[in-house]
Amino acid sequence: MDAIPNTLSDDLVRRIQSDRDWGWVNPYRCDNASALRRDPRPADDANIWRPAFVRDVEKIIHTPAYNRYAGKTQVFSFRSNDDLSRRGIHVQLVSRIARDIGYALGLNCDLIEAIGLGHDLGHTPFGHAGERALNEVYHARTGRWFFHNVHSVRVLDVLYGRNLTLQALDGVLCHNGEYEQRVFELSGLSDFEEFDRIVESCYETGDIAIGHLRPMTLEGCVVRISDIIAYVGRDRQDAIEAGLLSEDAFDDGLGGAYNSWILSHASADIIQHSYGKDRIEMSEELFAEIRRAKAENYEKIYRSSGIEGERAEVLSRAFSLMYEHCLGDLRARDESSYIFRHHIARIQAALAHYGRTYEWEKDLDQTVVDYIASMTDGYFAELASKLFPEIQFPQRTYINER
């Protein structure tokens, strides 16, 4: 860790300052003029105060799915502590970290913000434990795979028809912070036809396709590494705040202060090794440290202290029951059911604004996935408890009276 500085070299600082003084523009950044949309709608045209990727940011934050970030936890879903991270703060942290790095590198910070804020819109309730539970039942029924990054694209591109740019959708698809790399090179993607084929391959082959995803822009690459930087230290702070681990539980001895350490050291390292290049990279030392820290988090937090270690079996059972119940409602065309009233009707209303409809009957399994993935933790827990009284979710309480 000592080999990773938290500041830029004097030479690079002078170079960056000189480049700015001379009006240097990074030739590898994604310019606003390069923005590609699926539909050439006049209402989506850029203007002098709302460039293309600013429009993407605004489209994202006005989706109902964005509002639901506040009700989806990161790791600790059943803790009565409002200081623990929700997914809303996570996407803001990713966006902020990525913008800091992108600004230093001369990249398009509006595109970075759009990718950062939109990258988890398709996430399930209960974090990655919920993602795995939904994938298990979906894959068993259909042979297809569920991944939150792929579903985030569906939320923006299909369910809410936001007509985002290819660059933003690609960044969302390729953001997955579970696949770290030392060097991020661009994919060369240039059109929606190829993008759609890639999305379909993710459904069909799962990890085989997901593991090979590469962003088409440097902006997407920066968001991808920032996703890891954002959670690897913050999740430690949450574990300590929840009272599950002590400050001295981690091998590096930093405890919750590791979050500040990784933010400053990783940002400086990435800027130092990426400035002026057509790729995003980090030092061997930082890469090894990120992998070490992630492995320690998995050992001490995710598999033992988080929901995986506490409620994994209950959660898996609840997701399976919920899936079958919703599928039955669709087959019976029970328009009084929750999936019709709380999901299909709302999506139909949202799409009607763009002259589109929700083809929910085309694939009933996909419609069930759309509904369950959209749920907040609280909504899922309450609905599951109502429909399946045998499922006992812990009751969140802030005041324990004895």
C-alpha positions as CSV (number, residue, x, y, z in Angstrom):
1,M,0.0,0.0,0.0
2,D,2.9,2.4,0.7
3,A,3.9,2.2,-3.0
4,I,0.7,3.8,-4.1
5,P,0.9,7.7,-3.7
6,N,-2.2,9.8,-3.1
7,T,-1.0,12.7,-5.2
8,L,0.0,13.2,-8.8
9,S,3.7,13.6,-9.8
10,D,4.9,17.2,-10.1
11,D,5.6,16.6,-13.8
12,L,2.0,15.5,-14.5
13,V,0.6,18.4,-12.5
14,R,2.7,20.8,-14.7
15,R,1.6,19.0,-17.8
16,I,-2.1,19.2,-17.0
17,Q,-1.8,22.8,-16.1
18,S,0.0,23.6,-19.3
19,D,-2.6,21.7,-21.4
20,R,-5.4,23.6,-19.8
21,D,-3.7,26.9,-20.4
22,W,-3.3,26.1,-24.0
23,G,-7.0,24.9,-24.3
24,W,-6.0,21.2,-24.9
25,V,-8.9,18.9,-25.7
26,N,-8.5,15.2,-25.1
27,P,-8.7,13.6,-28.5
28,Y,-10.0,10.4,-27.0
29,R,-13.0,11.9,-25.1
30,C,-16.5,11.3,-26.3
31,D,-17.7,14.6,-27.7
32,N,-21.4,15.6,-27.6
33,A,-21.5,15.6,-31.4
34,S,-20.8,11.9,-31.3
35,A,-24.0,11.1,-29.4
36,L,-26.2,8.4,-31.1
37,R,-29.8,7.8,-30.2
38,R,-32.0,4.9,-31.3
39,D,-34.8,7.2,-32.5
40,P,-34.1,10.6,-34.0
41,R,-36.8,12.4,-32.0
42,P,-36.7,16.2,-32.4
43,A,-37.6,16.6,-28.7
44,D,-34.3,14.9,-27.8
45,D,-32.1,17.2,-29.9
46,A,-29.3,18.8,-28.0
47,N,-29.3,22.6,-27.6
48,I,-26.9,25.3,-26.3
49,W,-27.9,24.7,-22.6
50,R,-28.8,21.1,-22.7
51,P,-26.1,19.1,-24.6
52,A,-26.8,15.5,-25.5
53,F,-25.5,13.8,-22.4
54,V,-27.1,16.4,-20.1
55,R,-30.4,15.3,-21.6
56,D,-29.5,11.7,-20.7
57,V,-28.8,12.7,-17.1
58,E,-32.2,14.4,-16.9
59,K,-34.0,11.5,-18.5
60,I,-32.4,9.1,-15.9
61,I,-33.2,11.1,-12.8
62,H,-36.9,11.5,-13.8
63,T,-37.6,7.8,-14.1
64,P,-39.6,6.1,-11.3
65,A,-36.7,3.6,-11.0
66,Y,-34.3,6.4,-10.0
67,N,-36.6,7.4,-7.2
68,R,-36.6,3.8,-5.9
69,Y,-32.9,3.8,-5.3
70,A,-33.6,5.3,-1.9
71,G,-35.5,2.1,-0.9
72,K,-32.9,-0.4,-2.1
73,T,-30.0,-1.2,0.3
74,Q,-26.5,-1.9,-0.7
75,V,-25.5,-4.8,1.7
76,F,-27.3,-4.6,5.0
77,S,-31.0,-4.9,4.3
78,F,-32.5,-5.6,7.7
79,R,-30.7,-3.2,9.9
80,S,-32.6,-0.4,11.6
81,N,-29.9,2.2,10.9
82,D,-30.5,5.0,8.5
83,D,-26.8,5.8,8.3
84,L,-26.2,2.6,6.3
85,S,-25.8,3.1,2.6
86,R,-28.8,2.8,0.2
87,R,-28.3,2.4,-3.5
88,G,-29.0,6.0,-4.1
89,I,-25.9,7.2,-2.3
90,H,-23.9,4.5,-4.0
91,V,-24.7,5.8,-7.5
92,Q,-24.0,9.4,-6.4
93,L,-20.6,8.3,-5.1
94,V,-19.8,6.5,-8.3
95,S,-20.8,9.5,-10.3
96,R,-18.8,11.9,-8.1
97,I,-15.6,9.8,-8.1
98,A,-15.8,9.2,-11.8
99,R,-16.4,12.9,-12.5
100,D,-13.3,13.8,-10.5
101,I,-11.1,11.4,-12.4
102,G,-12.8,12.3,-15.7
103,Y,-12.3,16.0,-15.2
104,A,-8.6,15.5,-14.6
105,L,-8.3,13.4,-17.8
106,G,-10.3,15.9,-19.9
107,L,-13.2,13.5,-20.5
108,N,-16.9,14.3,-21.0
109,C,-18.2,14.6,-17.4
110,D,-21.8,14.8,-18.6
111,L,-21.6,11.4,-20.1
112,I,-19.9,10.1,-17.0
113,E,-22.6,11.5,-14.8
114,A,-25.3,9.8,-16.9
115,I,-23.6,6.4,-16.8
116,G,-22.9,6.8,-13.1
117,L,-26.4,7.7,-12.0
118,G,-28.1,5.2,-14.3
119,H,-25.9,2.2,-13.9
120,D,-27.9,0.4,-11.1
121,L,-31.4,1.2,-12.2
122,G,-32.1,-2.4,-12.9
123,H,-30.9,-3.7,-9.5
124,T,-33.1,-5.9,-7.5
125,P,-34.2,-5.4,-3.9
126,F,-31.7,-6.7,-1.3
127,G,-28.5,-6.0,-3.3
128,H,-26.5,-8.8,-4.9
129,A,-28.2,-11.4,-2.7
130,G,-31.5,-10.5,-4.3
131,E,-29.9,-10.5,-7.7
132,R,-28.7,-14.0,-7.3
133,A,-32.1,-15.2,-5.9
134,L,-34.0,-13.7,-8.9
135,N,-31.4,-15.1,-11.3
136,E,-31.8,-18.6,-9.8
137,V,-35.5,-18.9,-10.4
138,Y,-35.5,-17.1,-13.7
139,H,-32.7,-19.3,-15.1
140,A,-34.3,-22.5,-13.8
141,R,-37.5,-21.6,-15.7
142,T,-36.1,-20.1,-18.9
143,G,-32.5,-21.0,-19.3
144,R,-31.8,-17.3,-19.6
145,W,-29.7,-15.2,-17.1
146,F,-30.5,-12.1,-15.0
147,F,-27.8,-9.5,-14.4
148,H,-28.6,-6.1,-12.9
149,N,-26.4,-4.3,-15.4
150,V,-28.3,-5.9,-18.4
151,H,-31.6,-5.1,-16.7
152,S,-30.6,-1.5,-16.2
153,V,-30.4,-1.2,-19.9
154,R,-33.8,-2.7,-20.3
155,V,-35.3,-0.3,-17.7
156,L,-34.0,2.7,-19.6
157,D,-34.3,1.5,-23.2
158,V,-37.5,-0.6,-23.1
159,L,-39.6,-0.2,-19.9
160,Y,-39.4,3.6,-19.8
161,G,-38.5,4.2,-23.5
162,R,-36.1,7.1,-22.6
163,N,-34.2,7.0,-25.9
164,L,-30.9,7.4,-24.3
165,T,-27.7,7.6,-26.3
166,L,-25.8,4.5,-27.3
167,Q,-22.8,5.8,-25.3
168,A,-24.8,6.0,-22.1
169,L,-26.5,2.7,-22.5
170,D,-23.2,1.0,-23.3
171,G,-21.6,2.5,-20.2
172,V,-24.5,1.2,-18.1
173,L,-24.2,-2.3,-19.6
174,C,-20.5,-2.5,-19.2
175,H,-20.2,-1.0,-15.7
176,N,-20.2,-4.2,-13.7
177,G,-17.7,-3.6,-10.9
178,E,-17.4,-7.3,-10.1
179,Y,-15.0,-7.7,-13.0
180,E,-11.9,-5.7,-12.2
181,Q,-9.1,-5.1,-14.7
182,R,-5.8,-3.3,-14.6
183,V,-6.1,-1.9,-18.1
184,F,-9.5,-0.9,-19.8
185,E,-9.3,-0.8,-23.6
186,L,-12.3,0.3,-25.7
187,S,-14.6,-2.2,-27.5
188,G,-14.9,-0.3,-30.8
189,L,-18.7,-0.5,-30.6
190,S,-20.4,2.0,-33.0
191,D,-24.0,1.1,-33.6
192,F,-27.2,-0.1,-31.9
193,E,-27.4,-3.2,-34.0
194,E,-24.3,-4.6,-32.5
195,F,-25.2,-3.4,-29.0
196,D,-28.5,-5.3,-29.2
197,R,-26.7,-8.4,-30.1
198,I,-24.4,-8.0,-27.1
199,V,-27.3,-7.5,-24.8
200,E,-29.0,-10.6,-26.1
201,S,-25.8,-12.6,-25.6
202,C,-25.8,-11.6,-22.0
203,Y,-29.2,-13.1,-21.5
204,E,-28.3,-16.3,-23.4
205,T,-24.8,-17.0,-22.1
206,G,-24.6,-15.2,-18.8
207,D,-21.1,-14.9,-17.3
208,I,-19.5,-15.9,-20.6
209,A,-20.7,-12.7,-22.2
210,I,-20.7,-10.5,-19.1
211,G,-17.1,-11.2,-18.4
212,H,-16.1,-10.0,-21.8
213,L,-17.9,-6.7,-21.8
214,R,-15.8,-3.6,-22.6
215,P,-17.0,0.0,-22.7
216,M,-17.0,1.9,-26.0
217,T,-15.9,5.1,-24.3
218,L,-13.2,6.1,-21.9
219,E,-16.0,7.7,-19.9
220,G,-17.6,4.2,-19.5
221,C,-14.2,2.8,-18.4
222,V,-13.9,5.4,-15.7
223,V,-17.3,4.7,-14.3
224,R,-16.6,1.0,-14.3
225,I,-13.5,1.3,-12.1
226,S,-15.2,4.0,-10.0
227,D,-17.9,1.5,-9.1
228,I,-15.3,-0.6,-7.4
229,I,-13.7,2.3,-5.7
230,A,-17.0,3.5,-4.4
231,Y,-18.1,0.3,-2.7
232,V,-14.9,-1.4,-1.5
233,G,-14.3,1.2,1.3
234,R,-17.9,2.3,1.9
235,D,-19.1,-1.3,2.6
236,R,-16.5,-1.5,5.3
237,Q,-17.8,1.6,6.9
238,D,-21.3,0.2,6.8
239,A,-20.2,-3.1,8.4
240,I,-18.6,-1.2,11.2
241,E,-21.5,1.2,11.6
242,A,-23.9,-1.8,11.8
243,G,-21.9,-3.2,14.7
244,L,-20.9,-6.4,12.7
245,L,-17.2,-5.8,12.6
246,S,-14.8,-3.7,14.6
247,E,-12.4,-1.1,13.4
248,D,-9.5,-3.5,13.8
249,A,-11.1,-6.4,11.9
250,F,-9.3,-5.7,8.6
251,D,-5.8,-6.8,7.6
252,D,-4.7,-3.3,6.5
253,G,-5.4,-1.8,10.0
254,L,-7.3,1.1,8.5
255,G,-10.9,0.1,9.4
256,G,-13.4,2.5,8.2
257,A,-10.7,5.0,7.2
258,Y,-9.9,2.7,4.3
259,N,-12.7,4.4,2.4
260,S,-10.8,7.7,2.4
261,W,-7.6,6.0,1.6
262,I,-8.9,4.2,-1.5
263,L,-10.7,7.3,-2.8
264,S,-7.6,9.5,-2.8
265,H,-5.0,6.9,-3.7
266,A,-6.9,5.1,-6.4
267,S,-8.0,8.4,-8.1
268,A,-4.5,9.7,-8.2
269,D,-3.1,6.5,-9.4
270,I,-5.6,6.1,-12.3
271,I,-5.1,9.8,-13.4
272,Q,-1.3,9.3,-13.2
273,H,-1.3,6.2,-15.4
274,S,-4.1,7.2,-17.9
275,Y,-3.6,10.9,-18.7
276,G,-3.4,11.5,-22.5
277,K,-3.9,7.8,-23.3
278,D,-6.5,6.0,-25.3
279,R,-7.2,3.6,-22.4
280,I,-7.8,3.8,-18.7
281,E,-5.2,2.0,-16.6
282,M,-3.8,1.7,-13.1
283,S,-0.5,0.6,-11.6
284,E,0.2,-3.0,-10.8
285,E,0.3,-2.1,-7.1
286,L,-3.2,-0.5,-7.1
287,F,-4.6,-3.4,-9.1
288,A,-3.2,-5.9,-6.5
289,E,-4.6,-3.8,-3.7
290,I,-8.1,-3.6,-5.1
291,R,-8.2,-7.3,-5.6
292,R,-6.9,-7.9,-2.1
293,A,-9.5,-5.5,-0.5
294,K,-12.4,-7.0,-2.5
295,A,-11.4,-10.5,-1.4
296,E,-11.2,-9.5,2.2
297,N,-14.7,-7.8,1.9
298,Y,-16.1,-11.0,0.5
299,E,-14.6,-13.1,3.3
300,K,-15.5,-10.8,6.2
301,I,-18.6,-8.9,5.0
302,Y,-20.6,-10.3,2.1
303,R,-20.5,-14.0,2.9
304,S,-20.7,-13.7,6.6
305,S,-22.1,-10.4,7.9
306,G,-24.3,-9.2,5.0
307,I,-27.7,-10.6,4.0
308,E,-25.9,-13.6,2.4
309,G,-24.9,-14.9,5.8
310,E,-28.0,-13.9,7.6
311,R,-31.1,-14.5,5.4
312,A,-30.0,-16.2,2.2
313,E,-32.2,-19.2,2.4
314,V,-35.3,-17.2,3.5
315,L,-34.7,-14.7,0.7
316,S,-34.3,-17.4,-2.0
317,R,-37.5,-19.0,-0.9
318,A,-39.3,-15.7,-0.9
319,F,-38.1,-14.8,-4.4
320,S,-39.2,-18.3,-5.7
321,L,-42.7,-18.0,-4.2
322,M,-43.1,-14.4,-5.4
323,Y,-42.1,-15.4,-8.9
324,E,-44.6,-18.2,-9.2
325,H,-47.4,-16.2,-7.6
326,C,-46.9,-13.3,-10.1
327,L,-46.6,-15.7,-13.0
328,G,-49.9,-17.2,-12.0
329,D,-51.6,-13.8,-11.9
330,L,-50.4,-13.1,-15.4
331,R,-51.6,-16.4,-16.8
332,A,-55.0,-15.8,-15.1
333,R,-55.0,-12.2,-16.4
334,D,-56.0,-11.1,-12.9
335,E,-56.1,-7.4,-13.4
336,S,-56.9,-6.9,-9.6
337,S,-53.5,-8.4,-8.8
338,Y,-50.5,-6.3,-7.6
339,I,-48.4,-7.1,-10.7
340,F,-51.2,-5.5,-12.9
341,R,-52.0,-2.6,-10.7
342,H,-48.6,-1.7,-9.4
343,H,-46.5,-2.6,-12.4
344,I,-48.1,-3.2,-15.8
345,A,-50.5,-0.2,-15.5
346,R,-47.8,2.1,-14.4
347,I,-45.4,1.1,-17.2
348,Q,-48.2,1.4,-19.7
349,A,-48.9,4.9,-18.6
350,A,-45.2,5.9,-18.7
351,L,-44.8,4.5,-22.3
352,A,-48.0,6.0,-23.5
353,H,-46.3,9.4,-23.3
354,Y,-44.0,8.2,-26.1
355,G,-46.7,6.5,-28.1
356,R,-45.5,3.1,-27.1
357,T,-47.0,0.1,-25.2
358,Y,-45.6,-2.5,-22.8
359,E,-45.6,-5.9,-24.5
360,W,-46.0,-7.7,-21.2
361,E,-47.9,-10.7,-22.8
362,K,-45.0,-11.4,-25.2
363,D,-42.8,-13.0,-22.4
364,L,-44.6,-13.6,-19.1
365,D,-41.3,-14.6,-17.3
366,Q,-39.7,-11.4,-18.4
367,T,-42.6,-9.4,-17.1
368,V,-42.4,-11.1,-13.7
369,V,-38.6,-10.3,-13.7
370,D,-39.4,-6.6,-14.6
371,Y,-41.8,-6.4,-11.7
372,I,-39.7,-8.1,-9.0
373,A,-36.5,-6.2,-10.0
374,S,-38.4,-2.9,-9.7
375,M,-39.3,-3.5,-6.1
376,T,-37.7,-1.8,-3.1
377,D,-36.7,-3.8,-0.1
378,G,-39.6,-2.6,1.9
379,Y,-42.2,-3.3,-0.9
380,F,-40.9,-6.8,-1.5
381,A,-40.8,-7.7,2.3
382,E,-44.4,-6.4,2.9
383,L,-45.8,-8.0,-0.2
384,A,-44.1,-11.3,0.5
385,S,-45.3,-11.3,4.2
386,K,-48.9,-10.6,3.0
387,L,-48.9,-13.3,0.3
388,F,-46.8,-15.9,2.1
389,P,-47.4,-15.7,5.9
390,E,-45.0,-18.6,6.4
391,I,-42.1,-16.3,5.2
392,Q,-40.8,-14.5,8.3
393,F,-38.9,-11.3,7.4
394,P,-37.3,-9.6,10.4
395,Q,-39.2,-6.5,11.5
396,R,-37.2,-3.4,11.4
397,T,-37.5,-1.4,14.6
398,Y,-35.5,1.6,15.8
399,I,-36.6,1.5,19.4
400,N,-36.2,-1.7,21.4
401,E,-38.2,-1.4,24.7
402,R,-37.5,-4.0,27.4
